[in-house]
Amino acid sequence: MSVLASVRACKRELPKTRVQIPEETWTMVRGSVLVITTVVYNPYVYLVVAALALLADNDPSTSIPSDAYTGVYHLESKPERKIELDVDYEAKVPDGTCRGWVLVIPVAPETGAQREVSTAIEPSEIGRLMKKARELSPLGRPTLRSEISTSASSVKMKVVYRATMWSRRLSPGPSSEKVPDLSVHQRSLYTRPTITCNFEDSKVANWIERLGLLRHKTESELAFAYRAFVAVHSQFPYASPDKGSEWSKCSTAVERGSADCGASNLLLSAVLRSNRIPARVFCGRHALVGIGESGGDTSHSRMEFFAFGVGWVPADATMPAKRGDTKDNAFLFGLDPGWYLADHEETDLVIPLPECGDQTLTWAHQYLVPYRTQGISSWDNFNLTEHVKCHNLEMIGTGWYAHNSVRK
């Protein structure tokens, strides 16, 4: 019996290009960030919110403005566009080794960044077999699931996501509407340690203490979160993940000294949770027209934290493999242009599998899980390929997507 899954790296190999940033882009972020520079994926520009000194200085304690996010802020949100994101999969195992497939697809969640979300499966003969089922962790996240008894050595399917994408940014001043607080249960869920976000582990706790990442009595949630953000993305250079189940654990990342997007954002969540600030990570994809169509990987992880009176604030603590390198994902604090679609929330999904029992999977980023007769869990001879295409169905906002065409 073999439980196989696909962990995606975020490294990009797109050419570097100089571009002119539209005035509308500057208008959206002007006055709400400290320093702005640009990271470019041809032909898209990502805004990078960071202390400029971090590009040359690895000591976060000397790079943070003393008044960073100390005032009153609110989160501005507006709808930008309606999209369809298509992900085609083909999974293969050697001939004669398969007697069935278990397909487990996460149902994309509703968040402040993505609304009116739907998840569908094609072709229809597979889609009809998919049943709604919740995974078994305390979060009980929804999935679509099917068990297919067949000796076929390959399976093809398409996951179709539709959503209205919203941009979000932190802006100075109070909110015009009262932001409801989390319930006691929600706070408990998003401040607890988990298998991967194991901030109570001695390695993580000692690292947090060594960097002084303890919230001061007079320090606002936003100010502390920004301080933690700077520390994480300045301390952990990007590294592609291996296939081991321990890679994303915070304790492993601290010991290793490097992290991919998932591990980086889990670390930031760990720091915030250890200080009783609710935080959560997402697994998903860049959702821009043209991204991924040449076969490149679009997978990525981001995070959010909850600030009282503000709501869920977006952030991305991922750092490039080489400081100043523009090939990897931008890291953002308090700014989400609506370019990212999450397919599931949080890690450590508990999926029941025939003859394997309950399996805890760090990420459920479209797992196609084959099982075979040998009874050996292995990655050997398993191949999963994917092709991603994003369509703009309707443009709502202005200025952000002039380079993206609407599908006719």
N, C-alpha and C positions, 0 to 999 in steps of 0.2 A: 504494500500500500504506500503510495507516495503522495505527499502534500506539496504541491509546487506553486510558486507564486512569482510575480515579477516585481522587483524593486527598481525604480527608475532613478537614474542620475539626472542632475539638472544642468550639467555642463553644456555650454553652447559653443559652436564652432562657426559662428556667423561673422562675416567681414565687418571690420570697423569702418565707419563712415562719418564724415562731418555733415551736420545738418543745421538748418536754421530753426530755432524753437519758435513756434507761433506766439504772437502776443497774447492770444487767448489762454495759452498754457501758463505763461507768466502771471496773468491776471488771476488765475485760479489759485495759485500757490503764494502769490505775493503777500507778505505780511503774516503768513502762518507758519513759516519755517525759519530756521536759523541760517543755514547755508545751503545753497543749491548748486549742484554740479550735474553733469549729465553722463549717463552710460548709454551706449548706443548698440542696439541690435538692428542691423540694416534690414528693413528701412524704418524701424520703430525707435522712438526715443523714450527712455525711462528716466524719470526724475529720481535723483538720489538725494535723500535728506540725511545729512551727516555733518559732523564737525570736520572741517577741511583738514585740520591738523592730523586727523586719523590716517590720512593717506601717507603720512611720513612718520607718524609717531604711534608706537604700539602701546603707550601708557595711557589708558582712558582717563585716569585721574587728573591729567594735565590738560585735557582737551575739551572739557565740558564747561560751557558758560555757566556762571554761578546762578543766573536767573532763568535757566531753560525751563519753560513751561511752569513757571511759578504762579502765573496769574489765572484768571478764569477763562476757560475755553469751552466751546461747544463743537459738536460735530455737524458739519453741513453735508447734506445728502441730496442728490438729485438723480433722476433717471437719465441714462445716456443712450441706450440702444437695446433692441431686442435681438437675441442671437439664437442660432442653432449651432451646436458643436457636435460633429459626427466623429466617432472613434470606431474604425474598423479593426477587428482582431482576427488573427488566424493563429491557432495553437496546434502544434504537432508533437507526437511522440512516435517512436519507432513502430513499424508495422508489427502486428501480432502481440503487442504488449498491453493493449488497452482493452478493458471490458466495460468502461463507462466514464462519463464526465459529470462533474459537479460544477455548475456555473453559478457564481455568486457575484452579483453586481450591486454596488452601493447605490442607494437612491440619493440623488443630490439634495442637500438641505436648503431650506429657506433661511437666508441671513439678510443683514442690512445691505450687503453688496449684491445679492442675487435674489430676485423675487419672481413670483409666478413661475416657479421652476417645475419642469417635468422631466422624467427619465423614461425612455422607451427602448425596446429591443427589436431589432430587425435581424433576419427575415421573420415574417409572421409565424412560420412554423416553429421557430424557436421562441419567439415572443409569447405565443400562446401557452407554452410550457412553463414560463416563468411565473412563479407565485410570490406574493408578498410575504416576507418573513423578517422578524427582528432578530438581530444578533443578540447574544446572551449576556453582554456586559451590563453594568448598571445604567449605561446610557441607552441601551436598547435601540440602536440605530437601525433604520429600515433598510432592507435589501430586497433585491429580486433574485430568486433562486430557482434552479432547476437541476434535477438529477436525470441524466440520460443514459440508459443502458444500451450500449453499442460497442462494437469492436472497432469502429472507425478510428483511424490513427490521427485524424485532424478534425477540427471544428472551426467554423467561421461564423462571425456574428458582428453586428453593428450596435453600438450604444448611441442613442440620439438624445442629447440634452437640449432643452429650450429654456430660456430665462430672460428676464429683463435685468440688465446690468446697471447698477447704480454706482456713481462716484461718491467718495467720502473724503473729507479733509477736516482736520482740526483748525478752527478759526478762533481768534481772540474774542472774548465777550461771552455773556451768558446765553443760554438757549432760550428761544422764544416759547418753547413748550417744556413742560415738566417731563423729565426722562424717568420712567419707572425703574425702581431698583430691582435687583434680582431677588427671587424668593430664597428662603433659607435653604431649601433643597438644592436650588441651582448654585448657590454659593458653595455649598458642600461639594457638589460635583466638580466644580471648576477650581477648587483650592486643595483638593485631596491629592496625595501622591498616587501615581499609577506605576505600572510595570516599567514603562519607558520614561515617564517624567518622575523619576525616583529621587526627588530632592532631599529625602530623609537619609539617603545613603551617605556614609561618612565622607566619601570622596567628593560628592557634590556639596555637602554642607560645609566641608573645610574650604573648598574653592570659593563658595559664596562669602564665607567669613574673611578669607584672605584678601579678597578684592573689596571688602567693605560694602558689600551689596545688602545692607540692612537699612530699612527705611527709617529715617530720622523722624522724631515726633512731630516736627513742624513741616515735614516734606510732603508735598501733595502727591497724590497717586500718579498724576501725569509726570511730574518732575522726577519721581523715583523710577517710573517705568522708562523714561528717556535715558536716565543714568544707567539702568540695567541694559537697555538696548545697545548703548554705545559700548559697554563693557563686553557684551557677547560678540558683536560683530567685529570688534577690533582684536579679539583674543583667539578666534577660531577660524583659521583659513579654510576655504572650501576644499573638500576632498570627496571624490566619488565613493559611494557606499559599496561595501562588499555584500555578499549574499547571506551573511550570518544574521541570526535573529537578535544579536546583541548590539548591532551597529548604532541604532538610533537612541539607545539608552543614554540618559544624561551622564550616568557614572562612567560609561564607556567613552563618551565624547571628552569628558574632562580628563580622563587618563590618557586618551589618544592625543588630545591637543588640536584636533581638527574636526570638521563637521560638514555634512551636506546641508541642504535647505531644511530638511525635516529635523535633523539633530540640532541645528542652530536655533530653530524656533521652539523646539522642545526645551532647550536650555533657557531661553528667555522666559518661557512659561514657568519653568522650574523656579527661577529666581523670584518671579512675581508671586507664584503660589506659596512659596516659602514665607513670603511677607504678607500673606492673606489677601492678595489681590487676585481676583478671578482671572483666569487665562485659559485659552484653548487654541489648539492648532488645527489646521485644515490641510487636507491633501487634495490636489486638483490639477488644473492645467491653465496655462496661458490661453486666453480666448481672444485672439486677434486674427483678422483675415490675413492669410499668408503664412502664419506661424505653423510649422509642423507639416506643411504640404510637401516638402521635399524629403520627408522621412525623418526629420530631426525630432528629438524627444521634447515634448512640451510640458512634461510633468513638473510640478513644483509644489512646495509647501509654504504656507503663510501662517500668521497667527493673529489673534486679537486678545486684548485685555479689557476688563470692564472697569471704568472709572465712574464713581458715584456722581450723578448729575450730568454725565456726559454720554455714557453708553459704551458699546463695544467699539474700541479704538483699534484700527488696523495697524499692523507692523510686519516687517520682514527683516529678520536679523541675519540673513545669509550674507556671507562675505566672499568676494572672489578668491580663487585659488592663489592669485598673486595680487597684492595690494596695488590698486590702480588699473588692474586688468579689466577690460570691458567685455570679455566673452561671457561672463556669468551673470546671474540674476542681479538686478538692482535690489538694494535694501532700502526700505522706506519706513518712516515713522509718522503715523498720523495722516497718511495720504494713501488713498486707494483710488486710482483712476477708473476702476471698473474693467480691468483687463484680465481678471482672473476668475475662473469658475471652479468652485470647490465641489468635488464629488462626494466627499464625506468629512465629517467632523471628528477630530480626536483620533487617538491610536488605540491599540489593544482591543480589537474586535474579537469576540468569541463566536466562532462559527462551528456548529455541529456538522461533522462529516461522517458518512457511512463507514463503519468499520474502523474509523480513526478516533471517534469520540469528539469531544469539544476541543477545537484547535484555536489558540490565541494568535492572531495575526497582527503584527505591528501596524501595517497599513492594509486597507482593502481597496487598493487602487485598481479596480477592475481585475479581480482575480479570476482566471479560468483554471480551475483546479482539477487536473486529471488524477485518476487513481488506477493503479496497475496491479497485476497479479503477483508480482515478485514479493510484495510486502516490505520493500525497502524505500525509505524516504530519501530522495536524491534529486538533484538538479540535472543529472546526466541525461543527455539525449532529449531534453525538453526544449522546444523552441517556441517563442511567442513573438509575433510581429504585429505592429500596429500602424495605422495611418490615420492622421488627424486632420480635419478640415473644419474651419469656422466660417459661418455665413452671418452677415448682418441682415436681419430681416426687416428692421425698421430703425431709422435714426431718430432719436428723441432730443438729445442734448446738442450743443453746438461747439465747434472749435476743436474737439478732442479727436475726431475720427475723420478728418478731411481726407486722409490717405486711404481710408477703408471704404470700399464700394458696397452698396446694398445689393443683395442677390435679387434678381428679377424673377 
